[in-house]
């Protein structure tokens, strides 16, 4: 498979996650398993505004202190040198995304935040990027660290890459990824030799060791 567009998640993928989700959920009064954005949307109007303000405060703080993953800048540059297009697709606010892009020397052909709905895992959030950059879905890779990244890829008909922390056990949703990687730098190798990172039962077992 020859890919033309690589779409990246931000938190936990290009950057180390700096958002304290446990504290945020506690302040919002949300169950640990419930997705935050969807829960806020379902609140009563008077509660919703306060919840959004709480989320923005936490996100702003996280955007100011998060750290870029090693190799992120180099990976993006090497992909550009190969002639591939790159994009960022985040469930964060546009303000938070812009803060991170201001702090670090990384750039993309397209940037999409939750301020341009729909958001992941809706297929349109990814398909819109494909259309804008004139790349077919089957020529697109979605790279992320969480289930929403795999779901949006499946919904849009693209392939997915799950980034798994080096010393962690893959989550149950890892089985839905097209490819598995342990470090961001593997993306350059993957676009050259996808079969080496193809997600198989053997690969899943190997990542558990």
N, C-alpha and C positions, 0 to 999 in steps of 0.2 A: 504493500500500500504506500502510495506517495502522497504526503500531506502538503497542503499549501497555507493553512492557517492554524495557528496555535493560540487557543484562548486560555488565559490563566485566571484562576481565582486569586484573591489577594490574601486575606487573613489565613494564616496557617499554611499557605502555599508559597507565595513570594515573600511574605513576611512571617516571622514567628508571631503567633497569636498573643496579643497583649491584653485582650479584653477579659476581665474577670466575670465569666458567665454566671458563676454561682452567686456572686454578690449582686449582679444585675438582676437575675431571676428573683432573688430574695426581695430586693427593693420593689420589683414589679409585682410580687406575689404570684409568680408563675410556677407551675410544676416543672421539675427538672427536665422532663422529656418533651415538653411542648416547644415548638419553634417560636421564637420570640416575636418576630414580625407579624406572623399570622395571629398570634394571641393578642397583640396590641390592636390589630385591626378589628378584632371581635369585641373589644371593650365598649362600654357605654361612652358616649361622646365626652362627658365630663371627665372620665377616667383616662380616656385615650390621649388627650392633650398632655396631661401630666406624665403619662407613660412615655410619650415621644420625647418630652424634654429630658426625662431621666436617661433614656437610651442615647440621645444626642450627647449628653454630658459624658457618659461612659465611653462612647465611641471617640469623642474628641480627645479625651485623655489617652486612650489606647493608640490613636493615630500619631500622637506626639511622642510616644515612647517606644513603639514597636520597632523591632530590629529587622533589617532586610536579611533574608537567608543568604548564606555564603554562596557565591556563584550566580546569584540572580541577574546581576547586571551583565556578566559575561555571557550567560546563556541567551539572554535577549539579543545581545549584539551578534552572537554567532548565528542565531536563527535568521536575523536580518541579512547577514553576509551570505547565507544560503539562499536568499531570495524568498524566504517565508514571511508571511504577514503575521503580526501578533496583536492580541487584543486582551483587555482586562474586563472581566465580568464579575462584579461584586454585589453582595447584598448590603453592603455598607452605604452610608449616605454619600452624596457627591462631595460634600465638604470634607468628610474623612478621607475619601480617596484622594482628593486634591492635596490634602495635608501630607499624605505619604508620598505622592509624586513630587511635591515640593522639597521634601527632605532627602529624597534619593534620586540619583541620576538614571532613572529608568523611564522609557517612553514606549508608546504603543501606537498602532495604526488606528485603534478604536478603543474608547474607554466607556464603559456602561456601569452605572450604579443603580441603586433602588429608586433614585429620582427619575429614572426612565423606565417606568413599569411596562410590562410585567417583570417580575423578578424570578430568579431561579427558585424552583425547578421548572417554571413554565417554558415550554419549547420556544415561544416567540422571543424570549430574552436572548437566546443564542442564535436563532434563525435570523433575527434582525441584523446581527453582526455579520453573519454570512452574506446576507443580501448587500449590506452597505459596502463590504469589502469584495463583493463579487466572487465569492468562493462557495462551491457546492458543499452541502453538509457532510457528504461522505469523504470530503477532502479536509475535514476539520477535526482537530483534537481539542478536547476540553480537559484541562489539567487542574486538579483540585485535591483537597484533603478530606472532603466530607461527602455525605450521602447526596446532598443537593447537587453537587457537581456531577455525580454519576447519573442522577435522575434527569437533569436537564439535557445531558448528552443523549441518553436513551430516548427521551421525549422528542428531541430534535433530529434524531437519526444520525448523530455524529458518534465518533469513538471517544472513549474516555481514558484518562490516565489518573490513577490514584497514587498520591504521594503518601507513603507510610514512613513514620519516624523510624530511624535506624534500630532503636532498641525496643520498639513496641510490637505488640501482637496485632495483626490485622483485625479490624472490626468485622462484624458479620456482613456488612454491606460491601466489603471488598470484593466479594464474589461477582458483583455486578460490573466491575471495571473491565475495560478491554485490556488495559495494560497496568502493570504495577511497577513503581520505582521506589527506591529508598533514599535518593538524593536528587535535588533539582537538576544537577548537572547531567543526570541520565537522559534528560529530554533530548539533548543533542545527539546522543548515541541512538536513542529510540527512533528519531526521524530517519536516521540512516539505516537502521536494522530493526524494524518493529518486531520481528518475530522473536528477538532475544528477550523481549519484555512482555510477551503475550501472557495474559492471565490464564493459567491452567490450574487444575487441582494440585499438580506438582509444585507449581510456583507458589500457591497459597501456603502449602505445607512448608516450603523452604523459607518463606518469610516469617514463619512462626518460630524458627530455630534461633 
